[in-house]
Amino acid sequence: MDDLLIRVLTRLLRVNDELGERPFEEAAQRALVTIARTVQIEASRKVGMEQPDLGDGVVQFPIVPSRNPKDRDFSA
């Protein structure tokens, strides 16, 4: 647990150093929301309520369409 906590704090501090205070604040707030959601899911699980899980925590980024005209579908 201690190692993971140090990794999270180090990551947040690095965001602050490299990207500034606004991205740091956003990342820290999102971390707090994720912690709260994890606690909520676990509490619901313990009382037998079905809740969606958090998944693997990976944020899906939009896929940019190919810039190669050969790969585009112009049939629409």
N, C-alpha and C positions, 0 to 999 in steps of 0.2 A: 504494500500500500504506500509506504513512504516514497519508494522510487517513482511510482505513478504520480503521486502528488507533486513531487519535485519536477517531473517532466512537464506536467500541466502548467505549473507556475513559470517554469523556464520558457515554455512556448509563449505564454502570454507576455512575459517580459520582452521576449525577442520581437514579438509583434509591435509592442510599444516602441522599442528602440529603432526598428527598421521602417515601420509604417506610420508611426505617430499615435497620438492619443485617441483620435476618433476610431480608427480600426481596432485599437486595443479595447476601448470601451465596448464596442459592438461585440467583439469576440468574447469578452468577459461576461457580458450580459447574456449572450447566447449560451455560454457554458453553464451559467446559473439556471437558465430555463431548461436546459437538457438535464441537469441534475434533478430539478424539481419534477420533470416529466418521468424520469427513471424511478424516482421515489413513488410517484403516483401509480405507475404501472405495477410496481412491486407490491404496494399496499392493496391495489385492486386484485392482484393475483392471489394474495394471501387470504382474502375474504371470498374468493371464488367468482369474482366478476371477470368477464372476458374483456380484455383490452388489447388494442393493437400493440405489437412490440415496436421497439425503436429501429428495428432493422440493423444493418451493419454500421450505421452512422455516416455513410458516404453520401455526400450531397451530389445529386445528379446535375451536371451542367448541361445547358442546351447544346445540342450538336449543331454546328454551323454547316449549312449545306456546302457541298463541294463547289469550288470555284471553277472547276473544270467543266466546260460546256458539254463534254461527252458524257459526264456522269449525271447530268440533270434530266429530269423528266418533264418535257414541255407538252405532254399530251393533254393536260387539264384545260 
